[in-house]
Amino acid sequence: MFILRLLILIFLVFYSFSMGQIPSHSLNDFGKIVSLSFFIVAPLLYVLPSIEAKIKGHPKFNQILAINILLGWTFIGWVVAYVWALGDKKENNNDFVTKIDLGTDKRKVKQCPYCAEDILEAAIKCKHCGSDIHSKE
C-alpha cells in the first residue's frame, strides 16, 4: 500500500507541475485546478515518510519527522526517512536482558475447606469466598 501512495503522489506532483508549465490562458478551469493542486500535493510528497510512520504507529515517529523536515530537502535525507518509516516498528534492544523470577511464592499456603482455593496458612478468613476458616478447623 505504501508503494501505491508513493506512486500516486509522484504522478500527481509531476502531472500538476506539467500543467503549471502551460500558460494559464490556454488552460480550462480543470487545468487551472490541477496546476494549483501542485501546492497541496508536493508538500504531501515531501512529508510522506512522516505520514507513513504515523500510519504504521512507528515508535520513533518524532525522530523520523525531524529527519524528514530538516533533511528531506536532500534526496538522501528523504530516502533515509522513508526507509526508516517503512522499517520494522518493534525495538530490538538485546543489550540488557532482564530476568524476572517467576518462581512460586515462598509463603506457605493451604486450601480453603469451603471453596478449595489456595490461601495463606495464617489466614483467618478466605479471600475468595469470605468464609471463616477457624470455625471449620
The first five atom37 places (N, CA, C, CB, O) and aatype in JSON, in Angstrom:
{
  "aatype": [12, 13, 9, 10, 1, 10, 10, 9, 10, 9, 13, 10, 19, 13, 18, 15, 13, 15, 12, 7, 5, 9, 14, 15, 8, 15, 10, 2, 3, 13, 7, 11, 9, 19, 15, 10, 15, 13, 13, 9, 19, 0, 14, 10, 10, 18, 19, 10, 14, 15, 9, 6, 0, 11, 9, 11, 7, 8, 14, 11, 13, 2, 5, 9, 10, 0, 9, 2, 9, 10, 10, 7, 17, 16, 13, 9, 7, 17, 19, 19, 0, 18, 19, 17, 0, 10, 7, 3, 11, 11, 6, 2, 2, 2, 3, 13, 19, 16, 11, 9, 3, 10, 7, 16, 3, 11, 1, 11, 19, 11, 5, 4, 14, 18, 4, 0, 6, 3, 9, 10, 6, 0, 0, 9, 11, 4, 11, 8, 4, 7, 15, 3, 9, 8, 15, 11, 6],
  "atom_mask": [
    [1, 1, 1, 1, 1],
    [1, 1, 1, 1, 1],
    [1, 1, 1, 1, 1],
    [1, 1, 1, 1, 1],
    [1, 1, 1, 1, 1],
    [1, 1, 1, 1, 1],
    [1, 1, 1, 1, 1],
    [1, 1, 1, 1, 1],
    [1, 1, 1, 1, 1],
    [1, 1, 1, 1, 1],
    [1, 1, 1, 1, 1],
    [1, 1, 1, 1, 1],
    [1, 1, 1, 1, 1],
    [1, 1, 1, 1, 1],
    [1, 1, 1, 1, 1],
    [1, 1, 1, 1, 1],
    [1, 1, 1, 1, 1],
    [1, 1, 1, 1, 1],
    [1, 1, 1, 1, 1],
    [1, 1, 1, 0, 1],
    [1, 1, 1, 1, 1],
    [1, 1, 1, 1, 1],
    [1, 1, 1, 1, 1],
    [1, 1, 1, 1, 1],
    [1, 1, 1, 1, 1],
    [1, 1, 1, 1, 1],
    [1, 1, 1, 1, 1],
    [1, 1, 1, 1, 1],
    [1, 1, 1, 1, 1],
    [1, 1, 1, 1, 1],
    [1, 1, 1, 0, 1],
    [1, 1, 1, 1, 1],
    [1, 1, 1, 1, 1],
    [1, 1, 1, 1, 1],
    [1, 1, 1, 1, 1],
    [1, 1, 1, 1, 1],
    [1, 1, 1, 1, 1],
    [1, 1, 1, 1, 1],
    [1, 1, 1, 1, 1],
    [1, 1, 1, 1, 1],
    [1, 1, 1, 1, 1],
    [1, 1, 1, 1, 1],
    [1, 1, 1, 1, 1],
    [1, 1, 1, 1, 1],
    [1, 1, 1, 1, 1],
    [1, 1, 1, 1, 1],
    [1, 1, 1, 1, 1],
    [1, 1, 1, 1, 1],
    [1, 1, 1, 1, 1],
    [1, 1, 1, 1, 1],
    [1, 1, 1, 1, 1],
    [1, 1, 1, 1, 1],
    [1, 1, 1, 1, 1],
    [1, 1, 1, 1, 1],
    [1, 1, 1, 1, 1],
    [1, 1, 1, 1, 1],
    [1, 1, 1, 0, 1],
    [1, 1, 1, 1, 1],
    [1, 1, 1, 1, 1],
    [1, 1, 1, 1, 1],
    [1, 1, 1, 1, 1],
    [1, 1, 1, 1, 1],
    [1, 1, 1, 1, 1],
    [1, 1, 1, 1, 1],
    [1, 1, 1, 1, 1],
    [1, 1, 1, 1, 1],
    [1, 1, 1, 1, 1],
    [1, 1, 1, 1, 1],
    [1, 1, 1, 1, 1],
    [1, 1, 1, 1, 1],
    [1, 1, 1, 1, 1],
    [1, 1, 1, 0, 1],
    [1, 1, 1, 1, 1],
    [1, 1, 1, 1, 1],
    [1, 1, 1, 1, 1],
    [1, 1, 1, 1, 1],
    [1, 1, 1, 0, 1],
    [1, 1, 1, 1, 1],
    [1, 1, 1, 1, 1],
    [1, 1, 1, 1, 1],
    [1, 1, 1, 1, 1],
    [1, 1, 1, 1, 1],
    [1, 1, 1, 1, 1],
    [1, 1, 1, 1, 1],
    [1, 1, 1, 1, 1],
    [1, 1, 1, 1, 1],
    [1, 1, 1, 0, 1],
    [1, 1, 1, 1, 1],
    [1, 1, 1, 1, 1],
    [1, 1, 1, 1, 1],
    [1, 1, 1, 1, 1],
    [1, 1, 1, 1, 1],
    [1, 1, 1, 1, 1],
    [1, 1, 1, 1, 1],
    [1, 1, 1, 1, 1],
    [1, 1, 1, 1, 1],
    [1, 1, 1, 1, 1],
    [1, 1, 1, 1, 1],
    [1, 1, 1, 1, 1],
    [1, 1, 1, 1, 1],
    [1, 1, 1, 1, 1],
    [1, 1, 1, 1, 1],
    [1, 1, 1, 0, 1],
    [1, 1, 1, 1, 1],
    [1, 1, 1, 1, 1],
    [1, 1, 1, 1, 1],
    [1, 1, 1, 1, 1],
    [1, 1, 1, 1, 1],
    [1, 1, 1, 1, 1],
    [1, 1, 1, 1, 1],
    [1, 1, 1, 1, 1],
    [1, 1, 1, 1, 1],
    [1, 1, 1, 1, 1],
    [1, 1, 1, 1, 1],
    [1, 1, 1, 1, 1],
    [1, 1, 1, 1, 1],
    [1, 1, 1, 1, 1],
    [1, 1, 1, 1, 1],
    [1, 1, 1, 1, 1],
    [1, 1, 1, 1, 1],
    [1, 1, 1, 1, 1],
    [1, 1, 1, 1, 1],
    [1, 1, 1, 1, 1],
    [1, 1, 1, 1, 1],
    [1, 1, 1, 1, 1],
    [1, 1, 1, 1, 1],
    [1, 1, 1, 1, 1],
    [1, 1, 1, 1, 1],
    [1, 1, 1, 1, 1],
    [1, 1, 1, 0, 1],
    [1, 1, 1, 1, 1],
    [1, 1, 1, 1, 1],
    [1, 1, 1, 1, 1],
    [1, 1, 1, 1, 1],
    [1, 1, 1, 1, 1],
    [1, 1, 1, 1, 1],
    [1, 1, 1, 1, 1]
  ],
  "atom_positions": [
    [[0.81, -1.19, 0.0], [0.0, 0.0, 0.0], [0.86, 1.26, 0.0], [-0.93, -0.01, 1.19], [0.49, 2.27, -0.59]],
    [[2.03, 1.18, 0.66], [2.89, 2.35, 0.71], [3.44, 2.69, -0.67], [4.04, 2.12, 1.68], [3.65, 3.86, -0.99]],
    [[3.66, 1.67, -1.5], [4.14, 1.93, -2.86], [3.06, 2.61, -3.68], [4.58, 0.61, -3.54], [3.35, 3.5, -4.47]],
    [[1.83, 2.2, -3.48], [0.71, 2.82, -4.19], [0.58, 4.3, -3.81], [-0.6, 2.08, -3.88], [0.39, 5.14, -4.68]],
    [[0.7, 4.61, -2.51], [0.64, 6.01, -2.08], [1.78, 6.81, -2.69], [0.68, 6.12, -0.55], [1.59, 7.93, -3.15]],
    [[2.97, 6.22, -2.7], [4.13, 6.9, -3.26], [3.95, 7.16, -4.75], [5.4, 6.07, -3.03], [4.19, 8.27, -5.22]],
    [[3.52, 6.15, -5.49], [3.36, 6.31, -6.94], [2.26, 7.31, -7.29], [3.05, 4.97, -7.58], [2.42, 8.1, -8.22]],
    [[1.16, 7.28, -6.55], [0.08, 8.24, -6.81], [0.54, 9.66, -6.55], [-1.16, 7.91, -5.96], [0.26, 10.56, -7.34]],
    [[1.24, 9.87, -5.44], [1.71, 11.23, -5.15], [2.74, 11.7, -6.16], [2.29, 11.28, -3.74], [2.72, 12.87, -6.56]],
    [[3.65, 10.83, -6.57], [4.64, 11.21, -7.59], [3.94, 11.58, -8.89], [5.66, 10.08, -7.83], [4.28, 12.58, -9.53]],
    [[2.97, 10.76, -9.3], [2.22, 11.06, -10.52], [1.51, 12.4, -10.42], [1.21, 9.95, -10.81], [1.57, 13.21, -11.35]],
    [[0.83, 12.63, -9.3], [0.09, 13.89, -9.15], [1.01, 15.1, -9.11], [-0.75, 13.85, -7.89], [0.66, 16.16, -9.64]],
    [[2.17, 14.96, -8.5], [3.12, 16.08, -8.47], [3.6, 16.4, -9.88], [4.32, 15.76, -7.55], [3.59, 17.56, -10.29]],
    [[4.02, 15.39, -10.62], [4.51, 15.65, -11.97], [3.41, 16.12, -12.91], [5.16, 14.39, -12.54], [3.64, 16.97, -13.77]],
    [[2.21, 15.57, -12.75], [1.1, 15.98, -13.6], [0.7, 17.42, -13.32], [-0.11, 15.05, -13.4], [0.5, 18.2, -14.25]],
    [[0.59, 17.78, -12.06], [0.21, 19.15, -11.73], [1.33, 20.13, -12.08], [-0.14, 19.27, -10.25], [1.06, 21.26, -12.49]],
    [[2.59, 19.71, -11.93], [3.69, 20.58, -12.32], [3.7, 20.81, -13.83], [5.03, 19.97, -11.87], [3.92, 21.93, -14.29]],
    [[3.47, 19.75, -14.59], [3.47, 19.91, -16.05], [2.29, 20.76, -16.51], [3.42, 18.53, -16.73], [2.41, 21.5, -17.48]],
    [[1.14, 20.66, -15.82], [0.01, 21.53, -16.17], [0.32, 22.98, -15.83], [-1.26, 21.08, -15.43], [-0.16, 23.89, -16.5]],
    [[1.12, 23.19, -14.81], [1.5, 24.55, -14.43], [2.46, 25.18, -15.41], [0.0, 0.0, 0.0], [2.62, 26.4, -15.41]],
    [[3.11, 24.39, -16.24], [4.04, 24.93, -17.24], [3.31, 25.5, -18.45], [5.0, 23.85, -17.69], [3.89, 26.28, -19.22]],
    [[2.07, 25.13, -18.62], [1.25, 25.64, -19.73], [0.74, 27.02, -19.32], [0.06, 24.66, -20.08], [0.32, 27.2, -18.18]],
    [[0.77, 27.99, -20.22], [0.25, 29.33, -19.88], [-1.21, 29.24, -19.43], [0.37, 30.29, -21.09], [-1.99, 28.46, -19.97]],
    [[-1.57, 30.05, -18.44], [-2.89, 29.93, -17.82], [-4.03, 30.3, -18.76], [-2.96, 30.8, -16.59], [-5.14, 29.81, -18.59]],
    [[-3.78, 31.15, -19.77], [-4.85, 31.5, -20.71], [-5.18, 30.32, -21.63], [-4.45, 32.72, -21.54], [-6.24, 30.32, -22.27]],
    [[-4.3, 29.33, -21.71], [-4.55, 28.16, -22.55], [-5.27, 27.04, -21.8], [-3.24, 27.63, -23.11], [-5.74, 26.08, -22.41]],
    [[-5.37, 27.16, -20.48], [-5.98, 26.11, -19.66], [-7.45, 26.38, -19.41], [-5.23, 25.97, -18.33], [-7.87, 27.53, -19.27]],
    [[-8.23, 25.31, -19.35], [-9.61, 25.47, -18.9], [-9.62, 25.46, -17.36], [-10.53, 24.33, -19.48], [-8.56, 25.42, -16.74]],
    [[-10.8, 25.48, -16.76], [-10.89, 25.56, -15.3], [-10.29, 24.31, -14.63], [-12.34, 25.72, -14.87], [-9.63, 24.42, -13.6]],
    [[-10.52, 23.14, -15.21], [-9.96, 21.92, -14.65], [-8.43, 21.96, -14.67], [-10.46, 20.69, -15.42], [-7.79, 21.56, -13.7]],
    [[-7.86, 22.44, -15.75], [-6.41, 22.54, -15.86], [-5.83, 23.49, -14.83], [0.0, 0.0, 0.0], [-4.75, 23.26, -14.3]],
    [[-6.55, 24.58, -14.56], [-6.08, 25.53, -13.55], [-6.12, 24.91, -12.15], [-6.93, 26.82, -13.58], [-5.22, 25.12, -11.34]],
    [[-7.18, 24.13, -11.88], [-7.28, 23.47, -10.58], [-6.17, 22.43, -10.42], [-8.66, 22.79, -10.41], [-5.56, 22.32, -9.36]],
    [[-5.91, 21.68, -11.49], [-4.85, 20.67, -11.44], [-3.49, 21.33, -11.23], [-4.83, 19.82, -12.72], [-2.67, 20.85, -10.45]],
    [[-3.25, 22.44, -11.93], [-1.96, 23.11, -11.77], [-1.81, 23.72, -10.38], [-1.79, 24.19, -12.84], [-0.7, 23.75, -9.85]],
    [[-2.89, 24.19, -9.79], [-2.82, 24.73, -8.43], [-2.72, 23.62, -7.38], [-4.04, 25.61, -8.15], [-2.26, 23.87, -6.26]],
    [[-3.15, 22.41, -7.73], [-3.06, 21.31, -6.77], [-1.61, 20.93, -6.47], [-3.82, 20.09, -7.3], [-1.34, 20.2, -5.52]],
    [[-0.69, 21.42, -7.28], [0.73, 21.18, -7.03], [1.13, 21.68, -5.65], [1.59, 21.87, -8.11], [1.95, 21.06, -4.97]],
    [[0.54, 22.8, -5.23], [0.91, 23.39, -3.94], [0.35, 22.62, -2.75], [0.42, 24.83, -3.88], [0.71, 22.89, -1.61]],
    [[-0.51, 21.66, -3.0], [-1.01, 20.77, -1.95], [-0.32, 19.41, -2.04], [-2.55, 20.59, -2.07], [0.06, 18.84, -1.01]],
    [[-0.16, 18.91, -3.25], [0.36, 17.55, -3.44], [1.87, 17.49, -3.21], [0.03, 17.05, -4.85], [2.36, 16.5, -2.66]],
    [[2.61, 18.51, -3.62], [4.06, 18.49, -3.44], [4.46, 18.45, -1.96], [4.69, 19.71, -4.11], [5.34, 17.66, -1.59]],
    [[3.85, 19.27, -1.08], [4.19, 19.12, 0.34], [3.78, 17.76, 0.92], [3.53, 20.22, 1.14], [4.44, 17.25, 1.83]],
    [[2.7, 17.18, 0.41], [2.31, 15.84, 0.87], [3.38, 14.82, 0.5], [0.96, 15.44, 0.28], [3.69, 13.93, 1.29]],
    [[3.93, 14.94, -0.7], [5.01, 14.04, -1.11], [6.24, 14.26, -0.24], [5.35, 14.24, -2.6], [6.95, 13.31, 0.1]],
    [[6.5, 15.51, 0.11], [7.66, 15.84, 0.94], [7.56, 15.19, 2.32], [7.8, 17.36, 1.08], [8.56, 14.68, 2.83]],
    [[6.38, 15.21, 2.93], [6.21, 14.66, 4.28], [5.69, 13.23, 4.26], [5.27, 15.54, 5.09], [5.26, 12.72, 5.3]],
    [[5.72, 12.57, 3.12], [5.24, 11.19, 3.02], [5.92, 10.24, 4.0], [5.43, 10.69, 1.61], [5.24, 9.39, 4.56]],
    [[7.24, 10.33, 4.24], [7.83, 9.44, 5.25], [7.21, 9.61, 6.64], [9.33, 9.69, 5.33], [7.02, 8.63, 7.36]],
    [[6.9, 10.84, 7.01], [6.27, 11.08, 8.31], [4.85, 10.54, 8.33], [6.27, 12.57, 8.64], [4.4, 10.01, 9.35]],
    [[4.14, 10.66, 7.23], [2.78, 10.13, 7.13], [2.81, 8.61, 7.26], [2.11, 10.55, 5.79], [1.99, 8.03, 7.97]],
    [[3.75, 7.97, 6.58], [3.87, 6.51, 6.66], [4.21, 6.06, 8.08], [4.94, 6.0, 5.67], [3.68, 5.06, 8.57]],
    [[5.1, 6.8, 8.75], [5.47, 6.45, 10.12], [4.27, 6.58, 11.05], [6.63, 7.33, 10.62], [4.09, 5.77, 11.95]],
    [[3.46, 7.6, 10.84], [2.27, 7.8, 11.68], [1.24, 6.71, 11.42], [1.65, 9.19, 11.42], [0.61, 6.22, 12.36]],
    [[1.06, 6.33, 10.16], [0.1, 5.27, 9.83], [0.52, 3.95, 10.46], [-0.02, 5.12, 8.3], [-0.31, 3.21, 10.98]],
    [[1.83, 3.65, 10.41], [2.33, 2.38, 10.96], [2.43, 2.4, 12.48], [3.68, 2.07, 10.37], [2.62, 1.35, 13.1]],
    [[2.31, 3.58, 13.09], [2.46, 3.66, 14.55], [3.9, 3.43, 14.98], [0.0, 0.0, 0.0], [4.15, 2.78, 15.99]],
    [[4.83, 3.96, 14.21], [6.25, 3.75, 14.48], [6.63, 4.4, 15.81], [7.11, 4.33, 13.33], [6.25, 5.54, 16.07]],
    [[7.4, 3.69, 16.67], [7.77, 4.26, 17.96], [8.74, 5.43, 17.85], [8.39, 3.2, 18.83], [8.86, 6.23, 18.79]],
    [[9.42, 5.56, 16.75], [10.38, 6.65, 16.54], [9.8, 7.72, 15.6], [11.7, 6.1, 15.96], [10.53, 8.3, 14.8]],
    [[8.51, 7.97, 15.72], [7.84, 8.91, 14.82], [8.45, 10.31, 14.91], [6.36, 8.98, 15.14], [8.65, 10.95, 13.88]],
    [[8.76, 10.79, 16.11], [9.3, 12.14, 16.26], [10.67, 12.27, 15.58], [9.42, 12.5, 17.74], [10.95, 13.3, 14.97]],
    [[11.5, 11.25, 15.68], [12.81, 11.3, 15.04], [12.66, 11.27, 13.52], [13.68, 10.13, 15.51], [13.38, 11.97, 12.8]],
    [[11.74, 10.46, 13.03], [11.51, 10.39, 11.58], [10.98, 11.72, 11.07], [10.52, 9.25, 11.23], [11.39, 12.19, 10.01]],
    [[10.08, 12.34, 11.83], [9.55, 13.65, 11.45], [10.66, 14.69, 11.4], [8.46, 14.09, 12.43], [10.7, 15.5, 10.47]],
    [[11.55, 14.68, 12.39], [12.66, 15.64, 12.41], [13.6, 15.44, 11.22], [13.44, 15.52, 13.72], [13.99, 16.41, 10.57]],
    [[13.95, 14.19, 10.93], [14.81, 13.92, 9.77], [14.11, 14.34, 8.49], [15.19, 12.41, 9.71], [14.73, 14.93, 7.6]],
    [[12.82, 14.04, 8.4], [12.06, 14.36, 7.2], [11.98, 15.87, 6.98], [10.66, 13.77, 7.3], [12.18, 16.34, 5.86]],
    [[11.7, 16.62, 8.02], [11.56, 18.07, 7.88], [12.92, 18.74, 7.67], [10.87, 18.66, 9.11], [13.05, 19.61, 6.81]],
    [[13.92, 18.34, 8.44], [15.21, 19.02, 8.38], [16.09, 18.57, 7.22], [15.95, 18.81, 9.66], [16.81, 19.39, 6.64]],
    [[16.06, 17.29, 6.88], [16.94, 16.78, 5.83], [16.2, 16.27, 4.61], [17.8, 15.69, 6.38], [16.82, 15.76, 3.67]],
    [[14.88, 16.39, 4.6], [14.1, 15.87, 3.49], [14.34, 16.61, 2.19], [0.0, 0.0, 0.0], [14.07, 16.07, 1.11]],
    [[14.83, 17.84, 2.26], [15.08, 18.59, 1.04], [16.21, 17.99, 0.22], [15.41, 20.04, 1.37], [16.3, 18.2, -0.99]],
    [[17.08, 17.22, 0.89], [18.07, 16.45, 0.14], [17.43, 15.12, -0.19], [19.42, 16.27, 0.94], [16.7, 14.56, 0.62]],
    [[17.69, 14.62, -1.33], [17.07, 13.35, -1.73], [17.49, 12.23, -0.79], [17.46, 12.99, -3.18], [16.68, 11.36, -0.46]],
    [[18.74, 12.26, -0.36], [19.24, 11.21, 0.54], [18.52, 11.27, 1.89], [20.77, 11.36, 0.74], [18.15, 10.23, 2.43]],
    [[18.33, 12.46, 2.43], [17.61, 12.61, 3.69], [16.18, 12.11, 3.6], [0.0, 0.0, 0.0], [15.67, 11.5, 4.53]],
    [[15.53, 12.39, 2.47], [14.15, 11.94, 2.27], [14.1, 10.41, 2.19], [13.56, 12.56, 0.99], [13.22, 9.79, 2.79]],
    [[15.04, 9.82, 1.45], [15.07, 8.35, 1.31], [15.36, 7.7, 2.66], [16.13, 7.93, 0.26], [14.75, 6.68, 2.99]],
    [[16.28, 8.26, 3.43], [16.59, 7.71, 4.76], [15.35, 7.75, 5.64], [17.75, 8.49, 5.42], [15.03, 6.76, 6.32]],
    [[14.64, 8.87, 5.64], [13.43, 8.98, 6.46], [12.36, 8.0, 5.98], [12.88, 10.41, 6.43], [11.65, 7.42, 6.8]],
    [[12.24, 7.82, 4.67], [11.22, 6.93, 4.13], [11.52, 5.47, 4.46], [11.1, 7.12, 2.61], [10.63, 4.72, 4.85]],
    [[12.77, 5.08, 4.3], [13.16, 3.69, 4.62], [13.01, 3.43, 6.11], [14.62, 3.42, 4.17], [12.57, 2.35, 6.52]],
    [[13.37, 4.41, 6.92], [13.24, 4.26, 8.37], [11.76, 4.14, 8.77], [13.89, 5.45, 9.1], [11.41, 3.36, 9.65]],
    [[10.92, 4.9, 8.12], [9.48, 4.85, 8.41], [8.88, 3.51, 8.02], [8.75, 5.99, 7.69], [7.96, 3.03, 8.67]],
    [[9.4, 2.91, 6.95], [8.86, 1.63, 6.49], [9.49, 0.45, 7.21], [9.07, 1.49, 5.01], [9.03, -0.69, 7.05]],
    [[10.52, 0.71, 8.0], [11.22, -0.37, 8.69], [10.37, -1.0, 9.77], [0.0, 0.0, 0.0], [9.25, -0.58, 10.04]],
    [[10.95, -2.02, 10.38], [10.26, -2.77, 11.43], [10.01, -1.85, 12.62], [11.07, -4.01, 11.86], [10.93, -1.16, 13.07]],
    [[8.78, -1.84, 13.12], [8.45, -0.9, 14.18], [8.76, -1.4, 15.58], [7.02, -0.55, 14.09], [8.66, -0.62, 16.53]],
    [[9.14, -2.66, 15.74], [9.48, -3.13, 17.08], [10.94, -2.8, 17.37], [9.23, -4.65, 17.22], [11.79, -2.82, 16.48]],
    [[11.19, -2.5, 18.61], [12.55, -2.14, 19.0], [13.29, -3.38, 19.46], [12.54, -1.07, 20.12], [12.81, -4.13, 20.31]],
    [[14.46, -3.61, 18.89], [15.28, -4.76, 19.26], [16.4, -4.28, 20.17], [15.86, -5.48, 17.99], [17.47, -3.9, 19.7]],
    [[16.15, -4.3, 21.45], [17.15, -3.88, 22.41], [17.59, -5.11, 23.2], [16.6, -2.76, 23.36], [17.03, -5.41, 24.26]],
    [[18.59, -5.81, 22.68], [19.05, -7.05, 23.3], [20.29, -6.84, 24.17], [19.35, -8.08, 22.23], [20.91, -7.82, 24.6]],
    [[20.66, -5.58, 24.43], [21.85, -5.33, 25.22], [21.68, -5.78, 26.67], [22.2, -3.85, 25.18], [22.57, -6.4, 27.25]],
    [[20.54, -5.47, 27.23], [20.28, -5.82, 28.62], [19.06, -6.73, 28.68], [20.07, -4.55, 29.49], [17.97, -6.36, 28.25]],
    [[19.28, -7.89, 29.2], [18.18, -8.84, 29.34], [17.78, -8.86, 30.8], [18.58, -10.27, 28.83], [18.6, -9.14, 31.68]],
    [[16.54, -8.57, 31.05], [16.04, -8.56, 32.42], [15.42, -9.91, 32.72], [15.02, -7.42, 32.64], [14.54, -10.38, 32.0]],
    [[15.87, -10.52, 33.78], [15.32, -11.8, 34.18], [14.41, -11.57, 35.37], [16.44, -12.83, 34.51], [14.8, -10.95, 36.36]],
    [[13.22, -12.07, 35.27], [12.24, -11.93, 36.33], [12.05, -13.3, 36.97], [10.89, -11.36, 35.79], [11.88, -14.3, 36.28]],
    [[12.08, -13.32, 38.28], [11.87, -14.57, 39.0], [10.39, -14.87, 39.02], [12.45, -14.5, 40.45], [9.61, -14.22, 39.72]],
    [[10.0, -15.86, 38.24], [8.6, -16.26, 38.18], [8.35, -17.5, 39.02], [8.19, -16.51, 36.75], [7.35, -18.2, 38.85]],
    [[9.26, -17.77, 39.93], [9.13, -18.95, 40.78], [7.92, -18.83, 41.69], [0.0, 0.0, 0.0], [7.31, -17.77, 41.82]],
    [[7.59, -19.94, 42.31], [6.43, -19.96, 43.2], [6.7, -19.11, 44.43], [6.08, -21.39, 43.61], [7.84, -18.9, 44.83]],
    [[5.64, -18.63, 45.0], [5.74, -17.82, 46.2], [6.26, -18.68, 47.34], [4.36, -17.19, 46.56], [5.84, -19.83, 47.49]],
    [[7.15, -18.16, 48.14], [7.79, -18.93, 49.21], [6.92, -19.03, 50.46], [9.13, -18.31, 49.57], [7.26, -19.76, 51.39]],
    [[5.81, -18.31, 50.49], [4.94, -18.36, 51.66], [4.14, -19.67, 51.67], [3.98, -17.15, 51.69], [3.84, -20.23, 50.61]],
    [[3.8, -20.13, 52.85], [3.06, -21.39, 52.99], [1.59, -21.13, 52.72], [3.26, -22.01, 54.4], [1.01, -20.16, 53.19]],
    [[1.01, -22.03, 51.95], [-0.41, -21.9, 51.61], [-1.14, -23.18, 51.96], [-0.58, -21.58, 50.11], [-0.55, -24.25, 52.1]],
    [[-2.44, -23.04, 52.1], [-3.31, -24.2, 52.32], [-4.57, -23.96, 51.51], [-3.64, -24.41, 53.85], [-4.79, -22.87, 50.97]],
    [[-5.4, -24.98, 51.42], [-6.64, -24.84, 50.67], [-7.78, -24.5, 51.61], [-6.96, -26.12, 49.89], [-7.86, -25.0, 52.73]],
    [[-8.66, -23.63, 51.13], [-9.86, -23.28, 51.88], [-10.77, -24.51, 51.9], [-10.59, -22.03, 51.25], [-10.99, -25.12, 50.85]],
    [[-11.31, -24.89, 53.05], [-12.18, -26.07, 53.11], [-13.54, -25.86, 52.45], [-12.39, -26.47, 54.55], [-14.25, -26.82, 52.17]],
    [[-13.9, -24.61, 52.19], [-15.21, -24.33, 51.6], [-15.16, -24.19, 50.08], [-15.78, -23.07, 52.21], [-16.03, -24.7, 49.37]],
    [[-14.12, -23.48, 49.57], [-14.08, -23.23, 48.12], [-12.88, -23.86, 47.43], [-14.07, -21.73, 47.85], [-12.78, -23.81, 46.21]],
    [[-11.97, -24.46, 48.16], [-10.8, -25.17, 47.65], [-9.81, -24.27, 46.92], [-11.24, -26.27, 46.73], [-9.03, -24.75, 46.1]],
    [[-9.83, -22.97, 47.2], [-8.84, -22.05, 46.64], [-7.64, -21.98, 47.57], [-9.45, -20.63, 46.43], [-7.76, -22.23, 48.77]],
    [[-6.47, -21.64, 47.02], [-5.26, -21.51, 47.83], [-5.32, -20.2, 48.61], [-4.0, -21.57, 46.94], [-5.59, -19.14, 48.05]],
    [[-5.05, -20.3, 49.91], [-4.98, -19.12, 50.78], [-3.76, -19.27, 51.66], [-6.28, -18.95, 51.64], [-3.21, -20.37, 51.78]],
    [[-3.33, -18.19, 52.3], [-2.19, -18.26, 53.2], [-2.55, -19.1, 54.42], [-1.73, -16.85, 53.63], [-3.7, -19.14, 54.84]],
    [[-1.54, -19.77, 54.96], [-1.77, -20.65, 56.1], [-2.21, -19.87, 57.33], [-0.51, -21.44, 56.4], [-2.93, -20.4, 58.17]],
    [[-1.78, -18.63, 57.45], [-2.12, -17.82, 58.62], [-3.46, -17.11, 58.45], [-1.03, -16.8, 58.87], [-3.86, -16.34, 59.33]],
    [[-4.16, -17.34, 57.36], [-5.42, -16.63, 57.1], [-6.5, -17.06, 58.06], [-5.87, -16.86, 55.66], [-6.62, -18.23, 58.4]],
    [[-7.3, -16.08, 58.49], [-8.43, -16.34, 59.37], [-9.71, -16.43, 58.55], [-8.56, -15.24, 60.45], [-10.64, -17.16, 58.89]],
    [[-9.73, -15.68, 57.45], [-10.91, -15.63, 56.6], [-10.46, -15.86, 55.15], [-11.66, -14.26, 56.75], [-9.4, -15.35, 54.76]],
    [[-11.22, -16.59, 54.37], [-10.87, -16.86, 52.97], [-11.09, -15.61, 52.13], [-11.72, -18.05, 52.41], [-12.14, -14.97, 52.21]],
    [[-10.09, -15.25, 51.33], [-10.21, -14.06, 50.5], [-11.08, -14.3, 49.27], [-8.84, -13.59, 50.06], [-11.49, -13.34, 48.6]],
    [[-11.38, -15.54, 48.96], [-12.17, -15.86, 47.77], [-13.66, -15.96, 48.09], [-11.68, -17.15, 47.16], [-14.49, -15.36, 47.41]],
    [[-13.98, -16.75, 49.12], [-15.4, -16.96, 49.42], [-15.86, -16.21, 50.66], [-15.67, -18.44, 49.6], [-17.07, -16.11, 50.91]],
    [[-14.92, -15.67, 51.45], [-15.27, -14.88, 52.62], [-15.66, -15.7, 53.83], [0.0, 0.0, 0.0], [-16.13, -15.13, 54.82]],
    [[-15.5, -17.0, 53.8], [-15.9, -17.84, 54.94], [-14.85, -17.8, 56.04], [-16.14, -19.3, 54.49], [-13.67, -17.57, 55.78]],
    [[-15.29, -18.03, 57.26], [-14.41, -18.04, 58.42], [-13.68, -19.39, 58.46], [-15.21, -17.78, 59.75], [-14.33, -20.43, 58.53]],
    [[-12.35, -19.37, 58.42], [-11.56, -20.58, 58.31], [-11.46, -21.31, 59.65], [-10.16, -20.26, 57.78], [-11.54, -22.53, 59.68]],
    [[-11.28, -20.58, 60.75], [-11.05, -21.21, 62.05], [-12.28, -21.95, 62.58], [-10.61, -20.17, 63.06], [-12.14, -22.86, 63.39]],
    [[-13.47, -21.58, 62.13], [-14.66, -22.25, 62.63], [-14.75, -23.68, 62.1], [-15.92, -21.48, 62.23], [-15.33, -24.54, 62.77]],
    [[-14.2, -23.96, 60.93], [-14.25, -25.3, 60.33], [-13.22, -26.22, 60.99], [-13.99, -25.21, 58.81], [-13.48, -27.41, 61.17]],
    [[-12.05, -25.66, 61.35], [-10.95, -26.5, 61.85], [-11.12, -26.79, 63.26], [-9.65, -25.87, 61.65], [-10.28, -27.49, 63.84]]
  ]
}
